[in-house]
Amino acid sequence: MVAPVGYALDWLMFFSDKSKVLTLGIVSVVGVLTGSAVSSLTSGGFRWESFANAEDLANHLAGALLMGVGGITALGCTIGQGVSGVSTLSVGSFLALAAMVAGAALALRYQMWRLERYG
């Protein structure tokens, strides 16, 4: 969903440009957002959530930035590179999957260090 979200944002910014057309990817982003909103509202599972403090917000924003950059750099997500790419024995997908595992291990060690230090 990295590329379709980017295309959707591009379309929203330049919708008056006649060369910008709605594609299946852009419409699927709208469908996912609308479908999840309708599902949570009709099932009674909708609730507002927020961050505990400014540090928690900063951690989430840093994680979102790293996930976005990683998704663009790897040319796909864990499903695209880790499952589909590895199943075709793509060397680039093995490299991307190894980097994803290493990044997850480093993030886990960092979180454990923070818990031990700040309790």
N, C-alpha and C positions, 0 to 999 in steps of 0.2 A: 504493500500500500504506500510505499515511499513515493514512487513516481506519480501515481494517480492523485495523491494529495498535492504534490507540487503542481501538477497540471491544473487541478481545481483552483488552487490559489492564483495561478497565472490567469486562468479564465475569469475569475472574479475581479482581478485588477484591471483586465483589459477586455471586458465583455463587449464593449462598444466597437472593438476592432472586428471587422467582418471576417478576417482570416482566422479568428479564434472560433472553433466549433466545439460543441459538446461531444465528447467521446464516451465510449463505454466505461473507461476508467474514471472519468470525472463524475459520471452519473452514478457509478457504483459507490463512490465516496459519499455522495448525497444519500443514496439508498441505505448504506450502512449506518450513517448518523440518524436518519429518520427512523429506520427499523428498530434500532436499539432504543431510541427515545420512546417510541410507541410501545415497545415490549416492556420497558421498565415502568412506564406510566400505567399500562393496563394490568400488569401483574402486581402492582402495589410495591414494587421494589425500588422505586425512585427515591433518592434522598440526596440532600446537599451535603457535600463534604468539603473540608478545608484543610489547611496545613496547621501543624501544631505551633510553629513559630517561623520566624524569618529564616533560620538556618535550615529547617526542613524544606521550605520553599526553594532555597538556594540549591540544596542537594537534589531535589526533583528536577529543577531547571538544568543543572549540570548533567544529570543523567539523560534528560531528554535531548540535550545538545549532542552528547556523545552517541546516543542511539541514532539520531538523525545523520550525523556525520558518518558513522559506521555503516549505516544502511546505504548511503550514497556511495561511499568509498568501495564497499564490497559488491556494489551493483546488485544488491538484494538482501533479503533478511535471512533469518535462520531457516525458514522453510525453503526459500528460493535457493539459497546457497548450500545450507546444511543438509537438506533432504533431497531436493531435486537435482542439484548440481553434483553432490557426492554420488548419487545413484547412477549418474552417467560417467563416473570416474573422471570428472574434470579436475585437473591439477589446481586450477585457480580456486575451485570450490573447497578442495582439501585445505588449501592455504587459508581461505576465509574462515572455514570452520575451526581450524587450529587457533586463529586469532580470536575468534569469538569465545572459545573455551578459555584461552589465556586471559582475556579481558574479564570474563566472569570470575575466574580464580583470583585475579588481582583485586577486583571489586569486593569480593567476599573477604579477602584478607584485610583490606582497608576498613571495611565495616567492623570486622572483629577487633581490629586495632583500636578503632574509635570506641567500641563498647568497653574494652578493657581499660582504656585511658580515662574516659569520661564517665564510665559506669552507667 
